[in-house]
Amino acid sequence: MYTHVLVPVSFEDDRDAAGAMSVAQLLTGEGGRITLLHVMEQVPTYAISYTPQEYLVESRKAIDAELSEMASRIPGAQGIVVDGHAGRTITDWAEENAVDCIVIASHRPGMADLLLGSTAHQVVRHATCAVHVVR
């Protein structure tokens, strides 16, 4: 069993966050903890001027509230929102916070994923801890 499980949460429709949270609960040992992590990607500089500042602030508040609500359903869990590039930020956060397992939801890969790579793919390749992918 793992002592600190990280569940990256994406709010895209094709990601199974609930399934990943269930797997995380099964893998977490007694006294272990689960962290739900959402990475807010940076808005490109060419687009930032077209995005109202209130939108960015309000969307972060909404995501933080949703993560807190999700975490409240799991004993000992917490929700965290960070900024960065999803794949790299997840692996860096896991390493910096002594995560011993990442449970990440993934979609069925398509042609774009073969050329660009999905977040789950990046996490699997670069994480220094165990990674469980849920489809």
C-alpha positions in Angstrom: 0.0 0.0 0.0 1.1 3.6 -0.7 1.4 6.4 1.8 0.9 9.4 -0.4 -1.2 9.0 -3.6 -1.5 11.8 -6.1 -4.6 12.0 -8.4 -4.2 14.6 -11.1 -7.7 15.9 -11.9 -8.7 17.2 -15.3 -12.3 18.5 -15.8 -12.4 17.3 -19.4 -15.4 15.1 -20.3 -13.3 12.1 -21.4 -11.3 11.8 -18.2 -12.5 9.5 -15.4 -11.6 11.4 -12.3 -14.1 9.4 -10.2 -12.5 6.1 -11.3 -9.0 7.4 -10.6 -10.1 8.5 -7.1 -11.6 5.1 -6.4 -8.4 3.3 -7.4 -6.4 5.8 -5.3 -8.5 4.9 -2.3 -7.9 1.2 -2.9 -4.1 1.7 -3.1 -3.8 4.0 -0.1 -2.7 2.3 3.1 -4.1 3.0 6.5 -3.0 6.5 7.6 -2.1 7.3 4.0 -3.2 10.4 2.2 -4.6 11.4 -1.2 -4.0 14.7 -2.9 -6.2 15.8 -5.8 -4.1 18.1 -8.0 -5.4 20.3 -10.8 -2.8 22.1 -13.0 -4.0 25.3 -14.6 -2.2 25.7 -17.9 -0.8 29.1 -18.7 -2.8 31.1 -21.2 -0.5 32.0 -24.1 0.6 35.6 -24.2 -1.0 36.3 -27.5 -4.4 35.2 -26.1 -4.1 36.7 -22.6 -5.1 40.2 -23.7 -8.4 38.8 -25.0 -9.2 37.0 -21.8 -10.9 39.1 -19.0 -8.9 39.1 -15.8 -12.0 38.3 -13.8 -12.5 35.1 -15.9 -9.1 33.7 -14.8 -9.7 34.6 -11.2 -13.3 33.2 -11.2 -12.3 30.0 -13.0 -9.6 29.3 -10.5 -12.0 29.9 -7.6 -14.5 27.5 -9.2 -11.9 24.8 -9.8 -10.6 25.2 -6.2 -14.2 24.8 -4.9 -14.9 21.7 -7.0 -11.6 20.1 -5.9 -12.4 20.8 -2.3 -15.8 19.3 -2.7 -14.3 16.2 -4.4 -11.7 15.8 -1.6 -14.4 16.1 1.1 -15.8 12.8 -0.1 -12.5 11.0 0.6 -11.2 10.7 4.2 -7.8 12.5 4.6 -7.8 13.9 1.1 -7.0 17.4 0.0 -7.4 19.4 -3.2 -4.7 21.7 -4.6 -4.6 24.0 -7.7 -1.3 24.9 -9.2 -0.1 26.7 -12.3 2.1 25.2 -15.0 2.4 22.7 -17.8 0.4 19.7 -16.8 2.8 16.8 -17.5 5.9 18.5 -16.1 4.1 20.1 -13.2 2.5 16.8 -12.1 5.8 14.9 -12.0 7.7 17.8 -10.4 5.0 18.2 -7.7 5.0 14.5 -7.0 8.8 14.4 -6.5 8.8 17.5 -4.3 6.0 16.2 -2.1 7.1 12.6 -1.5 4.4 11.1 -3.6 4.9 7.3 -3.9 2.1 6.7 -6.4 0.3 8.7 -9.1 -3.2 7.5 -10.3 -4.0 9.3 -13.5 -7.1 9.1 -15.7 -6.5 8.9 -19.5 -8.5 8.8 -22.6 -8.1 6.5 -25.5 -5.2 7.9 -27.5 -5.7 9.2 -31.0 -3.3 10.4 -33.8 -2.6 13.7 -32.1 -1.4 11.9 -29.0 1.1 9.9 -31.1 2.6 13.1 -32.4 2.3 15.3 -29.3 1.9 13.0 -26.3 -0.8 13.1 -23.7 -0.4 14.2 -20.2 -0.7 10.7 -18.9 2.0 9.6 -21.3 4.3 12.3 -20.1 3.6 11.4 -16.5 4.3 7.7 -17.1 7.6 8.4 -18.9 8.9 11.0 -16.4 7.6 10.1 -12.9 10.0 8.8 -10.4 7.3 6.9 -8.5 4.7 4.2 -9.4 2.0 5.3 -11.9 -1.4 3.7 -12.4 -3.3 4.8 -15.5 -7.1 4.5 -15.4 -9.1 4.4 -18.7 
